[in-house]
C-alpha cells in the first residue's frame, strides 16, 4: 500500500515576498496617473533648497539615498531578477522598476536644475552643459521617449542614470559633508564611472577577456576626460550674489567707493579693486581665485579663502596695483574655484578715450538671474594685494 505524498508546506518567505511585490505593484499603479505632479514638486524643492540650502540638508541626503535604491532596482532587472527566479521567486516586473527609476530621475534632474540654472555662467561652456541637463529633464517627463530608451537602448538608459548620480553627488556633498566643489566634483566623477558599469557591460556584450580589459581601461579614460572638462561644469553650490569695481575702498565701512573712468593713467595712479560676494553652504570652507585677464591672457591669480553660511554671501576683494605698460583693451576678472570651475566674471574696458573706458563706480550689482539683494549690509573681507 502506497501512501499519498503530501504537498510541501508553503514557503513563508516566498509568500511574504510575493505579497510585497503585489503591494508595490498596486502602489505604483495608483501613483502612475499622478506622476506628472512629481517634476514640479521636485523643482520647487530644489528652489527651496537653493535659497535655504543650509536648512534643507535632509533633502540632499534623502535624494542621494533614493538614487542608490533606484540603482539597485535597475540592476534587479538583470541580476536580482535572475537570483530570485533561480530560487523560484517571482521577479519584480520591469515596468514597475522602470517607473520607479523614472520618478527618481525626475526628482534628481528637477531638484538640481535650480542650482545649475543659477550658478551657470552662460557665456562659457557651462551653458552647453546646463542646456544638456535641461534636455535630460525634458526627456524624463516625455513617457514615450523615456520608455523607448529604457526598452530598446539599455546602455543609454544606464548612462542616463549614471549622469543623474553625477548631478546629485555634485549638488549635495558640499551641503551634507561640507566638501569643497573640487572634492565633490572628483567624487561625483568616480560615482558616475562606477554607475556606468551596467551601461558599458550592455554596450560591450558579449563579454570576454578582451572586452573586460577594454572596459577597465575605458573607465579611467572617461574619468580623465570628465576632469579635463570640469570648467564646463557649474559649481552648483557656489554663486555670486554681488560684485563691483572701484578705484578705492573704505576699510572702516568695508565697502567699495569712489568713481573713476578706467583710463591707463587712472589705473597707474589708483589701481583697481575687484569686489565679490560669494554664496556658499553653511560650514563650507573653500579657496577661490580672482584671475585677472587682459585680452584673454592671464595676468594675475590672487587666491582668497571663503567661508559659507552668510545669507548674503561671503565678501572678498582684491586690489590690483600693477598693470602692463599698455593696459588698454578688454579686461575681465574670472572668479574661479581652486579646481578650475568658473563662479562668475567681471568685465571692464580700459581705453585712452574716457567715453569708451568703463566707469568703476563702486556700485554693488547682483548678477543676472538672481533676485536683487540689499547690498547696504554687505561686509567686505581683506584681500591679498599683488
C-alpha positions as CSV (number, residue, x, y, z in Angstrom):
1,X,0.0,0.0,0.0
2,X,1.5,3.3,-1.1
3,X,0.8,6.4,1.0
4,X,-0.2,9.5,-0.8
5,X,2.6,12.1,-0.9
6,X,1.7,15.3,0.8
7,X,2.5,18.6,-1.0
8,X,5.4,20.5,0.5
9,X,4.4,23.2,3.0
10,X,4.3,26.7,1.6
11,X,7.4,28.8,2.0
12,X,6.6,31.7,4.3
13,X,9.4,33.8,2.9
14,X,8.2,33.3,-0.7
15,X,4.7,34.2,0.3
16,X,5.9,37.4,2.0
17,X,8.0,38.3,-1.0
18,X,5.1,37.7,-3.4
19,X,2.8,39.8,-1.2
20,X,5.3,42.6,-1.0
21,X,5.7,42.7,-4.8
22,X,1.9,42.8,-5.2
23,X,1.6,45.7,-2.8
24,X,4.4,47.5,-4.6
25,X,2.8,46.9,-7.9
26,X,-0.6,48.2,-6.7
27,X,1.1,51.3,-5.2
28,X,2.9,52.0,-8.5
29,X,-0.3,51.6,-10.5
30,X,-2.1,54.0,-8.2
31,X,0.7,56.6,-8.4
32,X,1.0,56.4,-12.2
33,X,-1.9,58.7,-13.0
34,X,-0.4,61.4,-10.7
35,X,3.2,61.1,-11.7
36,X,3.1,64.3,-13.6
37,X,3.0,66.2,-10.3
38,X,6.4,64.8,-9.3
39,X,8.6,67.0,-11.5
40,X,7.2,70.4,-10.4
41,X,7.3,69.2,-6.8
42,X,11.0,68.3,-7.2
43,X,11.7,71.6,-8.9
44,X,10.1,73.6,-6.1
45,X,12.0,71.6,-3.6
46,X,15.2,72.4,-5.5
47,X,14.3,76.1,-5.4
48,X,13.6,75.9,-1.6
49,X,16.9,74.2,-1.1
50,X,18.7,76.7,-3.3
51,X,17.6,79.6,-1.1
52,X,17.7,77.8,2.2
53,X,20.5,75.3,1.4
54,X,21.9,75.1,4.9
55,X,18.5,74.4,6.3
56,X,17.5,71.7,3.8
57,X,20.3,69.2,4.2
58,X,17.9,66.3,4.7
59,X,16.6,66.8,1.2
60,X,20.0,66.1,-0.3
61,X,20.5,63.1,2.0
62,X,17.1,61.6,1.0
63,X,17.8,62.3,-2.6
64,X,21.2,60.6,-2.6
65,X,19.7,57.6,-0.8
66,X,16.9,57.4,-3.4
67,X,19.4,57.3,-6.2
68,X,21.2,54.4,-4.5
69,X,17.9,52.5,-4.1
70,X,17.0,53.2,-7.7
71,X,20.3,51.9,-8.9
72,X,19.7,48.6,-7.1
73,X,16.2,48.4,-8.6
74,X,17.7,48.9,-12.1
75,X,20.2,46.1,-11.5
76,X,17.4,43.9,-10.3
77,X,16.2,43.5,-13.8
78,X,19.3,41.6,-14.7
79,X,21.0,40.4,-11.5
80,X,18.5,40.3,-8.7
81,X,15.7,39.1,-11.0
82,X,17.9,36.1,-12.0
83,X,18.7,35.4,-8.4
84,X,15.0,35.4,-7.5
85,X,13.8,33.3,-10.4
86,X,16.6,30.8,-9.9
87,X,15.2,30.2,-6.4
88,X,11.6,30.1,-7.6
89,X,10.6,33.6,-6.5
90,X,8.8,35.9,-8.9
91,X,10.8,38.8,-10.2
92,X,9.6,42.4,-9.9
93,X,8.1,43.4,-13.3
94,X,10.4,45.6,-15.4
95,X,7.6,48.1,-15.9
96,X,7.5,48.8,-12.2
97,X,11.3,49.2,-11.8
98,X,11.3,51.5,-14.8
99,X,8.5,53.6,-13.4
100,X,10.3,53.9,-10.0
101,X,13.5,54.8,-11.7
102,X,11.8,57.4,-13.8
103,X,10.4,59.0,-10.7
104,X,13.9,59.2,-9.1
105,X,15.4,60.5,-12.4
106,X,12.7,63.3,-12.5
107,X,13.3,64.1,-8.8
108,X,17.1,64.3,-9.3
109,X,17.0,66.4,-12.5
110,X,14.3,68.9,-11.4
111,X,15.8,69.2,-7.9
112,X,19.2,70.1,-9.2
113,X,18.1,72.3,-12.0
114,X,17.7,75.5,-9.8
115,X,21.3,75.1,-8.7
116,X,22.5,74.7,-12.2
117,X,20.5,77.5,-13.7
118,X,21.6,80.0,-11.1
119,X,25.3,79.1,-11.0
120,X,25.9,78.7,-14.7
121,X,28.0,81.3,-16.5
122,X,26.1,81.3,-19.7
123,X,28.8,82.9,-21.8
124,X,31.1,79.8,-21.1
125,X,30.9,76.1,-21.8
126,X,28.8,75.8,-18.7
127,X,25.8,77.0,-20.8
128,X,26.1,73.9,-23.0
129,X,26.3,71.6,-20.0
130,X,23.2,73.1,-18.3
131,X,21.3,73.1,-21.6
132,X,22.0,69.3,-22.0
133,X,20.8,68.7,-18.4
134,X,17.6,70.6,-19.3
135,X,17.2,68.3,-22.3
136,X,17.6,65.2,-19.9
137,X,15.0,66.7,-17.6
138,X,12.5,67.1,-20.5
139,X,13.3,63.5,-21.7
140,X,12.5,62.2,-18.2
141,X,8.9,63.6,-18.4
142,X,8.2,62.5,-22.0
143,X,7.0,59.0,-21.4
144,X,7.1,57.7,-25.0
145,X,10.7,58.7,-25.4
146,X,11.8,57.7,-21.9
147,X,10.2,54.2,-22.1
148,X,11.6,53.6,-25.6
149,X,15.0,54.5,-24.2
150,X,14.5,52.1,-21.3
151,X,13.2,49.2,-23.5
152,X,15.4,49.5,-26.7
153,X,18.7,51.2,-25.6
154,X,19.6,49.7,-22.3
155,X,23.2,51.0,-22.3
156,X,21.9,54.6,-22.9
157,X,19.4,54.1,-20.1
158,X,22.1,53.2,-17.6
159,X,24.2,56.1,-18.8
160,X,21.2,58.3,-18.2
161,X,21.1,57.0,-14.6
162,X,24.9,57.5,-14.2
163,X,24.5,61.2,-15.2
164,X,21.8,61.6,-12.6
165,X,24.1,60.1,-10.0
166,X,26.8,62.6,-11.0
167,X,24.4,65.6,-10.5
168,X,23.0,64.5,-7.1
169,X,26.5,64.0,-5.7
170,X,27.8,67.2,-7.2
171,X,25.0,69.3,-5.6
172,X,24.5,67.5,-2.2
173,X,28.1,66.7,-1.0
174,X,29.1,70.4,-0.3
175,X,26.0,70.8,1.8
176,X,25.9,67.4,3.5
177,X,29.6,66.8,4.1
178,X,31.0,70.3,3.6
179,X,33.3,69.1,0.9
180,X,34.8,71.7,-1.5
181,X,33.5,71.9,-5.0
182,X,36.7,70.3,-6.3
183,X,36.4,67.3,-3.9
184,X,32.7,66.9,-4.7
185,X,33.4,67.0,-8.4
186,X,36.1,64.3,-8.1
187,X,33.7,62.1,-6.0
188,X,30.9,62.7,-8.5
189,X,33.1,61.6,-11.4
190,X,34.1,58.5,-9.5
191,X,30.5,57.7,-8.7
192,X,29.4,58.3,-12.3
193,X,32.1,55.9,-13.5
194,X,31.0,53.2,-11.0
195,X,27.4,53.6,-12.0
196,X,28.4,53.5,-15.7
197,X,29.4,49.9,-15.4
198,X,26.0,48.5,-16.3
199,X,26.0,50.7,-19.4
200,X,29.4,49.5,-20.6
201,X,28.5,45.9,-19.8
202,X,25.4,46.3,-22.1
203,X,27.4,48.0,-24.8
204,X,30.3,45.5,-24.9
205,X,28.2,42.3,-24.9
206,X,29.1,39.5,-25.2
207,X,31.7,40.0,-22.6
208,X,35.1,38.2,-22.9
209,X,38.5,38.8,-21.5
210,X,39.5,41.4,-24.1
211,X,36.3,43.4,-23.6
212,X,36.6,43.2,-19.8
213,X,40.1,44.7,-20.2
214,X,38.9,47.3,-22.6
215,X,36.1,48.3,-20.2
216,X,38.6,48.6,-17.3
217,X,40.8,50.8,-19.4
218,X,37.9,52.9,-20.7
219,X,36.6,53.8,-17.2
220,X,39.7,55.8,-16.0
221,X,39.9,57.4,-19.5
222,X,36.4,58.6,-19.2
223,X,37.1,59.9,-15.7
224,X,40.1,61.8,-17.0
225,X,38.1,63.4,-19.8
226,X,35.5,64.4,-17.3
227,X,38.1,66.1,-15.1
228,X,39.7,67.9,-18.0
229,X,36.2,69.2,-18.9
230,X,35.5,70.4,-15.3
231,X,35.5,74.1,-16.5
232,X,32.2,73.3,-18.3
233,X,30.5,72.1,-15.1
234,X,28.9,74.8,-12.9
235,X,30.0,74.9,-9.3
236,X,26.5,74.1,-8.2
237,X,27.0,75.0,-4.5
238,X,28.7,78.4,-5.2
239,X,27.3,81.6,-6.9
240,X,28.0,85.3,-7.0
241,X,25.5,87.3,-5.0
242,X,27.1,90.7,-5.8
243,X,30.1,92.3,-7.5
244,X,31.7,95.7,-8.0
245,X,34.7,97.6,-9.5
246,X,36.0,100.6,-7.6
247,X,39.1,102.9,-7.6
248,X,39.2,103.0,-3.8
249,X,37.9,101.2,-0.7
250,X,36.6,102.3,2.6
251,X,38.1,100.0,5.1
252,X,36.1,101.4,8.0
253,X,32.8,100.8,6.3
254,X,34.3,97.8,4.4
255,X,32.7,98.7,1.1
256,X,33.9,99.8,-2.4
257,X,33.7,103.5,-3.1
258,X,34.6,106.2,-5.5
259,X,34.1,106.7,-9.2
260,X,36.6,106.7,-12.0
261,X,36.9,106.2,-15.7
262,X,39.3,103.4,-16.4
263,X,42.0,105.0,-18.5
264,X,45.6,103.9,-18.4
265,X,46.6,106.9,-16.3
266,X,43.8,106.3,-13.8
267,X,44.9,102.7,-13.3
268,X,48.5,103.7,-12.8
269,X,47.5,106.3,-10.2
270,X,44.8,104.3,-8.3
271,X,44.9,100.7,-9.3
272,X,41.6,98.8,-9.2
273,X,39.5,97.0,-6.6
274,X,37.5,93.9,-7.7
275,X,34.8,93.1,-5.1
276,X,32.8,89.9,-5.0
277,X,30.3,88.3,-2.6
278,X,30.1,84.6,-2.9
279,X,27.2,82.5,-1.5
280,X,28.3,79.1,-0.1
281,X,26.6,76.4,2.0
282,X,27.0,76.7,5.8
283,X,30.2,75.1,7.1
284,X,31.9,75.1,3.7
285,X,35.5,76.5,3.6
286,X,37.0,76.8,0.2
287,X,39.7,78.7,-1.7
288,X,38.6,80.8,-4.7
289,X,40.7,82.7,-7.1
290,X,40.4,86.0,-8.8
291,X,42.1,85.6,-12.2
292,X,42.8,88.9,-14.0
293,X,42.9,88.6,-17.7
294,X,43.9,91.2,-20.4
295,X,42.6,90.5,-23.9
296,X,42.1,86.8,-22.8
297,X,45.7,86.4,-21.5
298,X,46.1,85.5,-17.8
299,X,47.9,88.3,-15.9
300,X,47.4,87.6,-12.2
301,X,45.9,84.9,-10.0
302,X,45.0,86.0,-6.5
303,X,43.7,83.4,-4.1
304,X,41.1,84.1,-1.4
305,X,39.7,81.9,1.4
306,X,35.9,82.0,1.8
307,X,33.5,80.5,4.4
308,X,29.9,79.6,3.8
309,X,26.8,80.3,5.9
310,X,26.1,84.0,5.3
311,X,22.8,84.6,3.8
312,X,24.1,87.5,1.6
313,X,27.3,85.6,0.8
314,X,30.9,85.8,1.8
315,X,32.5,89.2,0.9
316,X,36.0,89.3,-0.5
317,X,38.0,91.8,-2.5
318,X,41.3,92.1,-4.4
319,X,43.3,95.2,-5.2
320,X,45.4,95.1,-8.3
321,X,48.1,97.9,-8.5
322,X,50.5,96.7,-11.2
323,X,49.2,96.8,-14.7
324,X,51.1,96.2,-18.0
325,X,52.7,99.3,-19.7
326,X,49.9,99.1,-22.3
327,X,46.8,98.2,-20.3
328,X,44.3,99.4,-22.9
329,X,41.9,96.7,-24.1
330,X,39.3,94.3,-22.7
331,X,39.8,93.0,-19.2
332,X,37.9,90.5,-17.1
333,X,38.2,89.1,-13.6
334,X,37.2,85.4,-13.5
335,X,36.1,84.2,-10.1
336,X,37.2,80.6,-10.1
337,X,37.3,77.7,-7.7
338,X,40.6,76.2,-6.9
339,X,39.7,73.2,-9.1
340,X,39.0,75.5,-12.1
341,X,35.2,75.9,-12.2
342,X,34.0,79.4,-13.0
343,X,31.8,81.1,-10.4
344,X,31.3,84.4,-12.2
345,X,33.0,87.1,-14.3
346,X,33.5,90.8,-14.0
347,X,34.2,92.7,-17.3
348,X,35.7,96.1,-17.9
349,X,37.4,98.0,-20.6
350,X,40.5,100.2,-20.4
351,X,40.8,102.9,-23.0
352,X,42.6,106.2,-23.7
353,X,39.2,107.7,-24.5
354,X,37.1,108.3,-21.4
355,X,33.9,107.8,-23.4
356,X,35.0,104.2,-24.2
357,X,36.5,103.4,-20.8
358,X,34.4,101.5,-18.2
359,X,33.2,103.6,-15.3
360,X,34.2,101.9,-12.0
361,X,31.7,103.4,-9.6
362,X,31.8,101.0,-6.6
363,X,28.1,100.1,-7.1
364,X,27.5,96.5,-5.9
365,X,25.4,94.8,-8.5
366,X,23.7,91.4,-8.3
367,X,24.5,89.0,-11.2
368,X,21.8,88.3,-13.8
369,X,19.2,85.7,-12.9
370,X,19.2,86.1,-9.2
371,X,16.8,88.3,-7.2
372,X,18.1,91.6,-6.1
373,X,19.9,91.8,-2.7
374,X,20.0,94.5,-0.1
375,X,23.6,95.5,-0.6
376,X,23.7,98.0,2.2
377,X,24.6,95.2,4.7
378,X,27.4,93.7,2.6
379,X,30.6,93.4,4.5
380,X,33.9,93.1,2.7
381,X,36.8,90.9,3.8
382,X,40.5,91.8,3.5
383,X,42.2,90.7,0.3
384,X,45.7,89.9,-0.9
385,X,47.4,92.6,-3.0
386,X,49.9,91.6,-5.6
